[in-house]
């Protein structure tokens, strides 16, 4: 099942809903959501840790759940809500891009679609990461990188 505009909008809505329900009293928080190949949407967030060096990306929880369920990720979004109620798009960090690489170059990732970051633009992982590091080690390169 490919991602559709409707399924991507539902993924965004689930992410916003997690922020609104889990962090109703907290004004500045974030969460993530992923769309799986069977249409399931998984959400996640990062706990507060006393030692900030142990903090996780919000995406870690749904990425691990996708692995546990043996499902492929089609799309991934991470949002942060500011105190004024704005939601901004946080493009995937380098670690999350690596985590998504195993799902192939056509995974859709949300990136800011406006200068203030409040609009979502969906791009493929290949577009978000045009110079993938593994391409210089031919014997280790997955088939999708060669194409």
Buried (B, 14 or more C-beta within 10 A) or exposed (E): EEBEEEBBEBBBEBBBEBBEEEBEEEEEBBBBBBBBBEEEBBBBBBEEEEEEEEEBBBBBBBBBBBEEEEBEBBBBBBBBBBEEEEBBBBBBEEEBBBBBBEBBBBBBBBBBBEEEBBEBEBBBBBEBBEEBEEEEEEEEEBEBBEE
